[in-house]
C-alpha cells in the first residue's frame, strides 16, 4: 500500500531533509569537539523530529491506505493491521 496524498509526501520529504541537515550538523559538532550537552540537545531534537515524521506517516497510512485500500478486508483485520503498526512505533 502507498500513501497517495502528495501533500503528505511533500511534508514528509521536507521533514526528512531537515532531519538529514540536523544529523550533518551533529557530525560537524563532533568534529569540532563541541560541548557534550549541546550534542545531546541536538540528538534529542533529531529524535523528536523523527518521531513527529513517523506519527505523520502513520496517520496518513491509517487514513489513506487502510481506509481506502483495505482490499475487502473486514474492519477487524484493518484495525488489527493498524494496531500492529502502532505497536512497532517507538517514541
N, C-alpha and C positions, 0 to 999 in steps of 0.2 A: 504494500500500500504506500502511496505517496501523498505528500501534502500538496494540494493543488493551488492553494492561495498564494499568489505572487507576493502579496503584502507580507505574509508570514515569512516566506523565503527571503525576501529583501531584508526584513528586520533581523532575521537570524544571521544572514550573511554580514550585516553591519555589526552586529554584536560580536561575531566570531573574529572579524577583522580587528575590532577594538581589543579583544582578549589577546589576540596574536601580538598586537603592539605592546600590551601590558607585559606579556611574557618576555618579549625582547628587551623591554625596559628593565625587568628584573635581572636578566642576563648581564646587561650593562652595569647595573648596580653591583653585582657580584664581582665583575672585572675591576670595578673602581673601588672595591673594598669599602662599600658604604656601610653605614651602621645597621646592625642586625635588626633592630626594631623597625627601621624603615623597610627593610626587605620583607619582614614578616607582615607588615601592614600591606604591602603590595601583593604578597601571596594571598592574603585574606581577601583583597579586592578581586583578584582573579578567581578565587574560589566562589565568591558571591556572584560574580558575573557569569561564570559557567552554570551555577545553579539557576540563575534567572533565565538564561538561554534554554536550559533544559526544561524548565517549567513552561516557557513559551511554546516550545516544541511539543511537549506532552499535551498541553491544552489544544493546540492545533490538531494533533493526532487524534485526540478524543472527538473533537468537533468534525473535522474534515474526513478523516479516514474511517473511524469506527462507525460514526452515524451515517455517513453517506455511502460507504463501500463495505458494508458488513457482509456482503456476498450471500445473503439469505440466511445468515446465522441467526439463531434465536437471540432474544435480548439477553438472556443469561450468559450465553457464550461471549457476547460483545462486552458485557460488564466484566466477566472474568478476565478477558484479554486486557482490558483497561487496568484492572486492579493488579494484574501480574506486572504490567509495565510500571505502574506507580510504585510497586514494592521494590523494583530494581533501581529506582531513582534514589540516590543518596544525597542528602542535603548537608 
